[in-house]
Amino acid sequence: MAKILDGRLMAEELLLDQTRRVQELRQKGIVPGLAVVLVGEDPASQIYVRNKGLACERIGIHSETIRMEERSSQDEVLAVIDRLNADPAINGILVQLPLPRHLDERAVLARIMPEKDVDGFHISNAGKLFSGQQGVVPCTPKGIIYMLKKGGVELAGKEAVVIGRSNIVGKPAAILLLNENCTVTICHSKTKDLTEHCRRADVLVAAIGKPRFVTADMVKPGAAVVDVGINRVDGKVVGDVDYEPVKEIAGWITPVPGGVGKLTISMLMENTLEAACSQAR
Ligand code: NDP
């Protein structure tokens, strides 16, 4: 039976450390600040934004949520970003995605100062990650690596397969695994013989957005299985991995809920703390 990589527990441990670090910063007169911009009324986004605000509160980070109407114009959203870029009380800016369809997501993300881009989605941070330079690393992929290492999963030389090639999860997760000296395969909706690829994986990351897509026959015995998916089925949240049967053959597995999602928020706090420290310098 797989060892459970317990995101809740890991996040609680990190929270203690982060609370201590925020206190130390406050004693030096530095109050880390995070602004979250939410445009529209998407119910899932409302929950994510609330959880981010709560995490800030728990560790002592100053947080602001800027709620904008669904019909806000591109110029209005950009004006808010400009104001936050110039605000010394704000070290990190996060625009909750997805944005309403009429807004240009790329242009909005590009407007955030790269140093305040705590999501790591700005093209400059993506470029740094790709070219091996120090920049802000996206929270979910950063959390995935944290969980694997904390759980004692050896990465160097291992076969890693990432299902999904989004800019926010799949691609950056693949680069981080490559940086850990894994041999990495990225799979997507056009991949042929997906099962064959998956069965070779010592580390299997599922970031697809399809409930229970990864079944037990796709998993190599003893593999570390990381489930990024958040899907709502009959009012319940389930991952991209068919958890119960896969748990029986995997070596490690992340649950949903209580897995990667928890670490995503922890890493957002981490990126905000790092931004506050580097901006204070
Ligand atoms: P996207 O929809 O942007 O990407 C999904 C990826 O899955 C695409 O690359 C797509 O391929 C691939 N895919 C879809 N169908 C198949 C298939 N049948 N076989 C193989 N690959 C397939 O999603 P995200 O990356 O943004 O998110 C993925 C999941 O992770 C979602 O459930 C999301 O809610 C969750 N998530 C969780 C977070 C957390 O904190 N735990 C954070 C962010 C996301 P193609 O490119 O060819 O279309």
Boltz pocket constraint, residues with backbone or C-beta under 6 A from the ligand:
constraints:
  - pocket:
      binder: B
      contacts: [[A, 140], [A, 163], [A, 164], [A, 165], [A, 166], [A, 167], [A, 168], [A, 169], [A, 170], [A, 187], [A, 188], [A, 189], [A, 190], [A, 191], [A, 194], [A, 206], [A, 207], [A, 208], [A, 209], [A, 210], [A, 227], [A, 228], [A, 229], [A, 230], [A, 231], [A, 260], [A, 261], [A, 262], [A, 264]]
      max_distance: 6.0
